[in-house]
Amino acid sequence: MDTPTLQTSRLILRPLAVTDAPAIQRHFNNWNIIKNLATVVPWPYPEDGAESFIRQQLAKVAAGEQSCHWVLVLRSGDDQAIGVISFRLQAESLKGNRGFWLAEPYWNQGLMTEAIEAVNDFVFKTLGLDSFHVLNAPSNVGSRRVKQKTGAEFVGYAELPHHNGERKAEKWKVTRASWLARS
Ligand SMILES: CC(C)(COP(=O)(O)OP(=O)(O)OC[C@H]1O[C@@H](n2cnc3c(N)ncnc32)[C@H](O)[C@@H]1OP(=O)(O)O)[C@@H](O)C(=O)NCCC(=O)NCCS
C-alpha cells in the first residue's frame, strides 16, 4: 500500500525513503531513544542500521505487507527526517500496530502527539480500521502520555523485553468509535 503524505500545523509526514538514511542514522543512534525500545532493535546500532531498516521495510511493503512508514519533517525546517512513525494494519504480536520515535532535541514540544493525531485520522477516517493496539515500556512516560493524549485506553500488560531491562510492556487499544467521538 502507498503511504500518503500527511500535514499538521508544524510537521509534514512523508513516505520513508532510502535517502532518509543519513538523517535517521544520525538521530536514532542514541541510547536515550533505543533504551526505550524492544530488543528486536539492534544495539549497538550498526553503521548501516538506518539504511538496512529502510530497505527491509520498503521490501516488505513491495511484497504486499499492509503498512505505512512516515518520516517526520518540520515545515519550518530543511526537509530532513527528525523521526519515524510506522503503522502496520496487521498487528505484530510483539510490537502491536505502531512504532514511533523522535530525535531527542525535539522532545516535549507536543510534536509526536500532533503527528499521531494525523495518523489516527488517516487510519480511522481513510482506512476505516475499527481498532488497533500499541505498546510501551512501563517506564516510558513520554510514550504513555502521547497515547493518553491520542485516545488510547490501557488494556493490560504484554511480555516484551526492552533494552532498558524491562520485561513487560503496557498495552493500549485505540478504537475508531472513541477517536471519532473525540474529533
Ligand atoms: C516517546 C516520544 C516519541 C514522545 O515524543 P514527543 O514529541 O516528546 O511527545 P509529546 O511532546 O507529544 O508528548 C510527550 C508528553 O510526555 C510528557 N513527558 C515526557 N517525559 C516526561 C517525564 N519524565 N515525566 C512526566 N511527563 C513526561 C511531556 O510533558 C508530554 O506531555 P504533556 O504534553 O502532557 O506535557 C519521544 O520521547 C521519543 O522518541 N522517545 C524515544 C523513543 C520511544 O520511546 N518511542 C516509543 C516507544 S513505545
The ligand as an SDF file (V2000), in Angstrom:
LIG
                    3D

 48 50  0  0  0  0  0  0  0  0999 V2000
    8.0670    8.9960   23.0260 C   0  0  0  0  0  0  0  0  0  0  0  0
    8.3860   10.2030   22.1260 C   0  0  0  0  0  0  0  0  0  0  0  0
    8.1130    9.8270   20.6740 C   0  0  0  0  0  0  0  0  0  0  0  0
    7.4680   11.3460   22.5420 C   0  0  0  0  0  0  0  0  0  0  0  0
    7.5990   12.3940   21.5830 O   0  0  0  0  0  0  0  0  0  0  0  0
    7.3070   13.9260   21.9940 P   0  0  0  0  0  0  0  0  0  0  0  0
    7.1600   14.7230   20.7590 O   0  0  0  0  0  0  0  0  0  0  0  0
    8.2980   14.3380   23.0080 O   0  0  0  0  0  0  0  0  0  0  0  0
    5.8760   13.7470   22.6790 O   0  0  0  0  0  0  0  0  0  0  0  0
    4.8890   14.9330   23.1070 P   0  0  0  0  0  0  0  0  0  0  0  0
    5.6820   16.1790   23.3640 O   0  0  0  0  0  0  0  0  0  0  0  0
    3.8030   14.9830   22.1090 O   0  0  0  0  0  0  0  0  0  0  0  0
    4.3030   14.3740   24.4630 O   0  0  0  0  0  0  0  0  0  0  0  0
    5.1760   13.9370   25.4860 C   0  0  0  0  0  0  0  0  0  0  0  0
    4.4730   14.0710   26.8180 C   0  0  0  0  0  0  0  0  0  0  0  0
    5.1820   13.3190   27.7950 O   0  0  0  0  0  0  0  0  0  0  0  0
    5.4880   14.1680   28.8870 C   0  0  0  0  0  0  0  0  0  0  0  0
    6.7130   13.6760   29.4860 N   0  0  0  0  0  0  0  0  0  0  0  0
    7.8480   13.3230   28.8660 C   0  0  0  0  0  0  0  0  0  0  0  0
    8.7510   12.9180   29.7760 N   0  0  0  0  0  0  0  0  0  0  0  0
    8.1490   13.0190   30.9690 C   0  0  0  0  0  0  0  0  0  0  0  0
    8.5480   12.7150   32.3060 C   0  0  0  0  0  0  0  0  0  0  0  0
    9.7550   12.2360   32.5700 N   0  0  0  0  0  0  0  0  0  0  0  0
    7.6570   12.9090   33.2950 N   0  0  0  0  0  0  0  0  0  0  0  0
    6.4360   13.3830   33.0370 C   0  0  0  0  0  0  0  0  0  0  0  0
    5.9770   13.6710   31.7990 N   0  0  0  0  0  0  0  0  0  0  0  0
    6.8540   13.4950   30.7930 C   0  0  0  0  0  0  0  0  0  0  0  0
    5.5860   15.5260   28.2740 C   0  0  0  0  0  0  0  0  0  0  0  0
    5.4560   16.5230   29.2450 O   0  0  0  0  0  0  0  0  0  0  0  0
    4.4060   15.4830   27.3130 C   0  0  0  0  0  0  0  0  0  0  0  0
    3.1730   15.5490   27.9990 O   0  0  0  0  0  0  0  0  0  0  0  0
    2.3110   16.9030   28.1320 P   0  0  0  0  0  0  0  0  0  0  0  0
    2.0890   17.3880   26.7470 O   0  0  0  0  0  0  0  0  0  0  0  0
    1.0930   16.4350   28.8150 O   0  0  0  0  0  0  0  0  0  0  0  0
    3.1500   17.8410   28.9200 O   0  0  0  0  0  0  0  0  0  0  0  0
    9.8680   10.6320   22.2850 C   0  0  0  0  0  0  0  0  0  0  0  0
   10.1060   10.9110   23.6220 O   0  0  0  0  0  0  0  0  0  0  0  0
   10.8320    9.5420   21.8310 C   0  0  0  0  0  0  0  0  0  0  0  0
   11.1460    9.4420   20.6590 O   0  0  0  0  0  0  0  0  0  0  0  0
   11.3130    8.7280   22.7930 N   0  0  0  0  0  0  0  0  0  0  0  0
   12.2670    7.6540   22.4930 C   0  0  0  0  0  0  0  0  0  0  0  0
   11.6760    6.5650   21.6010 C   0  0  0  0  0  0  0  0  0  0  0  0
   10.4060    5.9900   22.1710 C   0  0  0  0  0  0  0  0  0  0  0  0
   10.2430    5.8990   23.3680 O   0  0  0  0  0  0  0  0  0  0  0  0
    9.4820    5.5960   21.2820 N   0  0  0  0  0  0  0  0  0  0  0  0
    8.2350    4.9750   21.6820 C   0  0  0  0  0  0  0  0  0  0  0  0
    8.4090    3.5840   22.0210 C   0  0  0  0  0  0  0  0  0  0  0  0
    6.9010    2.8760   22.6350 S   0  0  0  0  0  0  0  0  0  0  0  0
  1  2  1  0
  2  3  1  0
  2  4  1  0
  2 36  1  0
  4  5  1  0
  5  6  1  0
  6  7  2  0
  6  8  1  0
  6  9  1  0
  9 10  1  0
 10 11  2  0
 10 12  1  0
 10 13  1  0
 13 14  1  0
 14 15  1  0
 15 16  1  0
 15 30  1  0
 16 17  1  0
 17 18  1  0
 17 28  1  0
 18 19  1  0
 18 27  1  0
 19 20  2  0
 20 21  1  0
 21 22  1  0
 21 27  2  0
 22 23  1  0
 22 24  2  0
 24 25  1  0
 25 26  2  0
 26 27  1  0
 28 29  1  0
 28 30  1  0
 30 31  1  0
 31 32  1  0
 32 33  2  0
 32 34  1  0
 32 35  1  0
 36 37  1  0
 36 38  1  0
 38 39  2  0
 38 40  1  0
 40 41  1  0
 41 42  1  0
 42 43  1  0
 43 44  2  0
 43 45  1  0
 45 46  1  0
 46 47  1  0
 47 48  1  0
M  END
$$$$
